[in-house]
């Protein structure tokens, strides 16, 4: 006996019609029923052999077994048959059941030769076979009706016409009537079973359609998310180029001697550039998190030092708004987490608290909690309604900024906080009452053995800078000029090139101490290719990639190249420290 393949049984229901489902059901039932059918037929033949010559019951048994085996074999192959339509398959199934029923109904020919009791047992056998068939065909009348009639009508006929001494004519007619009633009841039951089957099929089809729509909606959402990430990356890159150039010239200007009024103007320009750069950095953080290129580095963190540094950093901002910024519950605790990511989480929370609090205080507090420390940022700001507390973690959503005041950011701070806490696998909690302020908390595991890292060595400065020769590669002339102006104001020796070929040519007469290469150059050229080409001559040549490209694929490519990546616009002091760190490692 063949078996239905797993892939066929598990085929999505949307690929099958109602007729196809019926064919599949009959095939599945055909695999389960034959053993019982063979067994009952063998027992019936054995019983009949006591009253007639054994040859006749054995001949009937052989024909029944052959018919059932043929029906089972054909039904099992129907679902895989591609040469017939589902309608044709049901027609063939109906013919098979009709033929099998006719063969099994031949048992009534033994009726005149048996006692009434044995005739009743034969009747029970026929009724049982009919009842089982209704379930195995889902009551489909095209199959059930001919099968039931060919089985039951002969039984009614022989009970009516066969003279039996112990049964009167009236009783035989009454029994025939009961058989007729049973036939109608059985067919009514078949209609009910078929109705249930159709309802089940319709429910499955609805579920399949809902699943299809869900998959489509999920695919659209993922496509939209990828498109958003690509858009942010592209927009970020295009905006970063001129901002980076502006940042370079602004940084150069601040390094030159100026009168007080000019210095004030330069500082305001620098402040505006930094504000814009901060907003672009938020977009970059989202892109980096989408790209999965931010990796956590868990270590022991001196919590008092980290929190004190944050308070010192935000104190001027709080003072300008007349807010009290406090640090409470601090002790000599050491926690296990990524110090840079934790600092970014708390920096975003503090920045938001100060930004949206007009009067009162902002409190940074630490509370012991079993084997964890709960670090909380509380404010006396406007608070967040309960209905909005989930939405504030969405990208670009700002509760109290309907006018889209850019001084209040882009609405990415809390979205970044949530993603970073998920990356660090720490709990983030929000409690807020409108009009009474908000409290954001994170729970950090405590370590019992500090094992704090040693402080970083101080960067060399002063006259040593004069020995650092920087080769700058960028395809935009304004960026090359800005970088050269800034780096020369810092005291470095600088040469520039627009491509990998030009950089290699420039290096024939200029020995670089470090390479600063734009990640994306013209055409197929890029900074990674430039660095590799120069390292063929100087294998240990320090290098930094500088890019405004925040596309996830580009970020992963830079990480895989093993070269530190700085993102445009680069702060002047950050650029200087990165150069000094790279050349002195």
Order of alpha helices (4+ residues) and beta strands (2+ residues): alpha-alpha-alpha-alpha-alpha-alpha-alpha-alpha-beta-alpha-beta-beta-alpha-beta-beta-alpha-beta-beta-beta-alpha-beta-alpha-beta-alpha-beta-alpha-beta-alpha
